[in-house]
Amino acid sequence: MTIQEAQESVDRWIKEYGVRYFNELTNMAILTEEVGEVARIIARKYGEQSFKESDKGKDLADELADVLWVLICIANQTGTDLTEALKRNIEKKTLRDTQRHLQNEKLR
C-alpha cells in the first residue's frame, strides 16, 4: 500500500464507519496518547522497565499502526499530501545532513 493509498483508505473508512473526522485538536491529543502507548512498549521491551500484567499482550506493530492511523487522519483533514511531504522532507534532510552523520564519531 502506498502512502497515498493509505490516506485514501483511511478517508473512506472515516466516511463509511467513523461518521466524520474528530477535530484537529482532538486528533492531536489522540496522537499523543498513541505515541505514549508506543513509548510504553519500547520502554519495557528495549529499556529497563519491566512489563506490568496490563502491558502483556500489547503489540508494538498494532500500536505503531495506531500512530500512523491518527497521523494520516490529521494529514487528511488538513489537506496534507503525505507522499509529497515525505519526499520534500527526505530532500531537506539529504541537503542538510549529507556529511553530518558520516562525520559523527559517536555513530562509528
C-alpha positions, 0 to 999 in steps of 0.5 A, a space after each residue: 500500500 502506498 502512502 497515498 493509498 493509505 490516506 485514501 483508505 483511511 478517508 473512506 473508512 472515516 466516511 463509511 464507519 467513523 461518521 466524520 473526522 474528530 477535530 484537529 485538536 482532538 486528533 492531536 491529543 489522540 496522537 499523543 496518547 498513541 505515541 505514549 502507548 508506543 513509548 510504553 512498549 519500547 520502554 519495557 521491551 528495549 529499556 529497563 522497565 519491566 512489563 506490568 500484567 496490563 502491558 502483556 499482550 500489547 503489540 508494538 506493530 498494532 500500536 505503531 499502526 495506531 500512530 500512523 492511523 491518527 497521523 494520516 487522519 490529521 494529514 487528511 483533514 488538513 489537506 496534507 499530501 503525505 507522499 509529497 511531504 515525505 519526499 520534500 522532507 527526505 530532500 531537506 534532510 539529504 541537503 542538510 545532513 549529507 556529511 553530518 552523520 558520516 562525520 559523527 564519531 559517536 555513530 562509528 
